[in-house]
Amino acid sequence: MPNEDPQMFLYFSEFLGRPVLASDGTSVGRAVDLKVRLGELYPKAGTLVVRRRSERAPRTLGWGQVETLGAGGLVLRAGAEGLMNGLEVGPDEILVREDLLDKQVVDTHGARIERINDVHLLFVHGDLRLAHVDFGLRGILRRLGWLRPIDALSTWLVGSRIPDRLASWKYVQPLASDPKRNLKLNVTLRRLHDMHPSDIADIIEDLDRANRSSVFRALDTETAAETLQEVDPRLQLSLIETSTPEKASDILESMEPDEAKEFLSDLPEEKMERLIGTMEKPFREHVVRLMKYKEGTAGGIMTTDFLALGRDQTIGDAVEAFRASFHPLETVAYIYVTDEARRLAGVVTLRHLLLCGKEEQLAALMNPRVLAVETGDGIGTVADVFNKYKFLAVPVVDAAGAIQGIITLQDIVQATAEEL
């Protein structure tokens, strides 16, 4: 490597795709990756991965065979092209492009998922080492080739360029047995509850069994319930079994009834009955009632989280019911109005709660032309209703017209995706 520049930084995106040239200037191929052996604080990128036009499989060459690295490309030492081998990646090795770019890490300071947009390399005394991971906007712009014009525009408009967001490689370490799948920044468990449950689920799915269990046990009950709903169904049982029976019951009771029902339906009968038996009576009755409906029907995907009031009740009553409800917002977008036999009679919206007087009766304000599906209707029928009318939720009634639950837009999207 060039002696005139014994130390410099280089971004992987600037290195990627550069021509690789023999000592006489003829083309050997293009640089497509770097192989790194883990274990050091700033590990060496000791192997260059090259793709030749005439070959589908990439070839490798020790980084020591690179004579110079410049804007025109990488120039090899004399005869180096004859030393190239096939690509093999050992258990303690990673490929920068394959295993790092666009992969997720956990930012300890912000306690949130970040994505590696680029990798900062340090060239020092002939060695190329991993120095930082870049999870900022600059990394994306650099890869797109837009960084210079955007920097110029930003400097002209606001007097400064977009800041770097780099994390030192020394803070990156594998959290599980397979380092190529689980490279993450350290995450402080006590701050996990600040993260979105779907992000926590991503982390848990990437970990091995022991680390997966320890992370799940560290969650509070509500976060554990929300996370469990986001985790791959194949992992849900193993996670819930890491909790005590009491906490397992609390977690299930914190889930939406339809989600708890779906989870329980996939369990062996003995385990299902044991968990149902630990639940508080009102929630247990909700879940058991949902479990009687066939899979693939409106009753099978509906939730019992909804608001329904009588015809003679008022807007004031509806406001109080809304305030007292802990149901997810999408399940209370509509307030359903029923008669004495709990038959669906009409619907009012949150707009009525905001604009109408508290003394006004629901019967006088409701829209009586409310569209519903029956518990035995198929998923396709329900999807057609959502597609045609663009509702946020649709009520589900039994053969007598009594409301049994509702299906939200999220429910039908999920159910349709699973069916496909």
N, C-alpha and C positions, 0 to 999 in steps of 0.2 A: 504493500500500500504506500501511497505517497508520503515521503518524509517531510515534505514542506508543510503539511497540515496534520500534525500529530494528534490533534483532538478537535472533534467537531460533532455537532448534532445533526441528525437526519431523520426525517419522518418516513415511515414505511411507505406511505402513499407516494412519496417522491421517488422512492427506490423501485416500487412495483412497476413492472412493465418496461424497465430500461433495457436497451440492447446489451447483450453479452457478446463480447468480441474476442476472437483469438488474438494472440500477440501480433499477428500480421495484419490485423484489422478486418479480417473476414468474419462474417456473422456466425455465431454459434447458436443463438436463440434469444430468448427474453427471460428476465428475472421474474418469476411468478410467486416465489415464497422464500422464507427463511426458516430453517429448522433450528430449534433452540433446545438445549438440554437444561432442564430445571435443576435447582439445588443451590445455586449461588444467589447472593443478595441481588446482583445485577447480572443475570445469566448471559452467557455468550450465545450469539447467533452464529454458530460455528459451521453451518452448512448452507450453501446457496442452492436453491431449487430452480432449475432452468427448464423451459419448455422449448423444444425444437419444432420447427414447422413440419418436418418430415416424420415426427414421432408423436403419437397420442399420449404416451406415458411420460411424465416428467422425469428428468435426470437430476442427479445431485453432484455437488463438488464441494470439497472443503473450502471454507472461506479463505484459508491461507493461500489458495491458488489464484486469488484475485490480486492482480498487480496494482491497478489504479481504479478509482471510483470517481467519475466526473460527470459533467452534464451530458457528455456524449455517450455515456454508458459505462459498463464494467469491462475492463480489459484484463484478460487472463494472462498468467505467466506462460512462457513458451512451453508447448506440449501439454498444457493443463487439460485441454479438451479431450485428450485421450484417457484421462483418469476418471471420467464421469461414470457414475453408477446409478442403478435403479433406486427409487425412493422407498425407504423403509423408515418407519417411525416407531421408536421404542416406547416402553411404558412410562419413562420419565422424560419424554421429549414431546414438544408441541410444534405445530406449524403456525407461524404468526398470522397468515391470512386465513387459514382453515379454522384454527382454534381460538383466535382472539378477535379478529375484526367482526363487528356487529354482534358480538356475544355480550351477555349481560353481566354486570358486576353490581355490588352493593356499595353505595356511598355511605360510609359510617357517619360522616358529619350530618348529612341530610337525611339519613335513614331511608333511602329510596333507591329504586332500581335505576341504574344508568347503563348506557350502551357504549362499548368501546368503538369509537369512530376512527381512531388512528393509533399508531404506536410510535413513540418517540425513541429513536435509537441513538446511542452514544458510540462514536467511533474514536477509540483511544488506543494508541500504541499498537496499531495493527489489528486490534480486536473490535468487533461490532457487538455491542451489548444492549439489552433492553433497559431503558432508563425510566420511561413514563408510559402510562396509558392516557390517551386523550379522549375524554367523553364530552367535549364541548362542540359548539356549532362550527368552530374553526376546522375541526377534523373533517366534518361533512363537506364543508366548502372546499377544503384542500383536495379531497378526493374527487370532487366534481370539476376541479380546475377553475373554480370561481373565486378563490380566496383573494387574489390580488385586486381584481376590479371591485369586489365588495369592500375590501379594506380601504381602497381609494375613495369609494363613495361614502363610507362611514366617516372617514377622516374629514372629508369635505363638509358633510352634513353636521356632525356633532363634535368634531375635533378630536376624535379618538377612534381606535379600531376595536372590533369585537374582541373581548379578552379571551385568553387561553383558559382552558379547564383541564389541567393535568394532574394526575395522581402518580406519585412515585411507585415504581415497580416493587420496591421493598415492602409495600403494604399489601401486595397481591400474593395470595397463597391459596393452594387447593383446600377446600373444606371437606373433601370426600376422597374416597379411595381412587377415583379415576380423575387425575389432574387435568386431562384434556377436556373433560366435560364440566368441571366444577371450579374453574379459576374465578375467584371472586375477591373483592376487597372485603376485609373483615367487617362483620356487622355485629353491633352490640345488641344482644338479645333483649335487654330491657327497653330498647327503642323500637322493637319490631312492631309494637302496637300502633306506631305512628304511620306505618306504611299501609298502602292499599292492600286489601286481602288478596286480590288477584296477583299482586307482585310477590306477596309472601308465598302464595301457592307456587309461583314459578321457582322460587328459591328452594322450597321443600322438595319439589319434584326433581331437582337437580342433585340433591344430596343423597348420600347413602343412608341405609336404614337407621343406624345409630344416631347420626347427626339430624336426620329428618325427625326422629322422635323427640330429640332434645329441644329442637326449635318449636315443634308443635306444643310440647308441654309448657313452654315458656309463655305462650300466648294467654291472654285473658279469655274468659268464656265467650264473650260476644265476638271477639276477633277470631277465635278458634272456629266458631260456628260459620262465620262468613268465609273463612279460608277453606274450611272443609268442603263447602259448596263449589269452590273454584278448582279444587285439586282433582287430578285424574281419578275417575271412579275406581280404578284398580288399586289405588293407594288409600282410599278413604277408610276401609275397614282396619287396615294395619295401623293407621293413625289413631282412630278412635279407641282401639284396644290398648294404646299406650297410656290412656287416661284411667283414673279410678272410675268405678261404676257411677259414683255420685257426679263426678265432673262430666263423664260421658253423657249422662242424662241431662245435665244442665246445658251442655253444648247442643244436644239435639233439640231441646226446648227453645233454644235461642235461634234456631233455624226457622225459616218459613215452613209452615206445615206441609206444603207440597214437596219441598226439598227434603224434609225429614222423611216423608213417606217414600220418596223415590230411593233414598239411601237405605232405608230399612227393607224395602222390597227386594234388594239385591243380596241380602244377608241370608245365611242358612237359618232355617226356621227357629232352631233353638236359641241362637244368638239374637234373632229379631224379637222373639217373645221376651227374652230376658231384659233387653233394653226398653221395650215398650212397658214392661212391668215396673220399671224404675221411674217412669215419667209421672208428673203431676196429672191428676185426673182430667182437668179441662183440655189440656194439650193432647193427652193420650186419646181422648174421645174424638178430637179433631182428626188425628192421624189415622185411627182405626176406621173412621167413617170414609176417609179418602181411599184407604186401601181396598175397599170393597169394589171400587170401579176398575174396569178392565184397562189394561195398558193400551195406548193408542186411541183412547176416547177423550172427549172433553172432560168427563169426570176424572179421568186418570191424570190430567195435567193441570186441573184447576187448583186454585188456592182458596182457603177459607178466610184469608185475611181481606176483609172488605167491610164497608160501612153500609148498613141498611137501617132505615127508620120507617116508622109508620106514617100513613097518610095525614093523620091529624097532628103530627108533630110539626115544630116550627123551625125556621132558619136558626134561631137561637139554640134549639136542641141539637141541630146539625153541627153548629160551630163547637158546642161543648163536646160532642162525640168526636169531632175531628181533633180537638185539642187533647183529648184523653187517649187517642189512638197511638199505638206504637207501630202500626203497620207501615211497610215501605211506602214511599210517596206514590209510586206508580199504581198501588192497589187502592188508593183513595182519591184518584183523579175524578171519579164519579161517586155520588152518594145515591144509592138505590132506594126507592120508595116501595113499600109493600102494604098489602091489605091485612085484615085480621088473620087470615090463614097463611100469612107470609108469602102469598103469591106476588110476583113482580108486577107492580102497577105503574111505575114510571122511574124517571131519573132526573136528578139535579146535578149541577156541576159546581166546582169550586168558585166559579164566577158568581153564582147565586149567593154563596156565602159571603162574598166580598161586597156585593152591590145591593142586596135586598135587606129590608128591615128585619130585625130579629123576631118580630111578632108574626110575620107572614107565614101561613101554613104551607107545608111542602106540597099538599094536594093542589093548591092553587098555582104553584110555580112549576111543577114538574112537567117534563115532556112525557106524555103517556105512550108515545110511539117508540118504545124502547125495544131494541132488537136483542134477542137472546138465543143461545144454543142450548140443546138438551144434553144431559149427562152422557148419553149413549152415542152422540154424534162423533164421527171420526175426525181425525186431525185435519184431513183435507177440507172437510166442510167448514171447520173453524177457521182455517187459513183463508178460505175464500171470503168469509165474512170480514176478516181484518183487511184483506186486500181490496175489497170493494168499498168498504165504508171508512177505512182509515181511523178506526177507533184506537184508543190507548188501552182499553180493556173491554171485555165482553162478558156479561153475566151468564151464568150457567144455571138452568132450572131443571127440575124433575118433570115427570109426566103430568103432574098436577099444576105446574107453573110456579111452584115454590122455589125461591132462589136457594141454591146450594153452595155456590162459590162464584169465583170469577176467573177469567183467563186474561193475563196481561199480554201486551205486545211482546215483551221479553220471553214470556212462557211459550208463545206460539212460534217465535223465531227459533228458540232452542229446540223445541219439539220437532219442528220441520227439518232443522239441520240434522238432528239425530236420525230421523226417518230416512233422509236422503243418504 
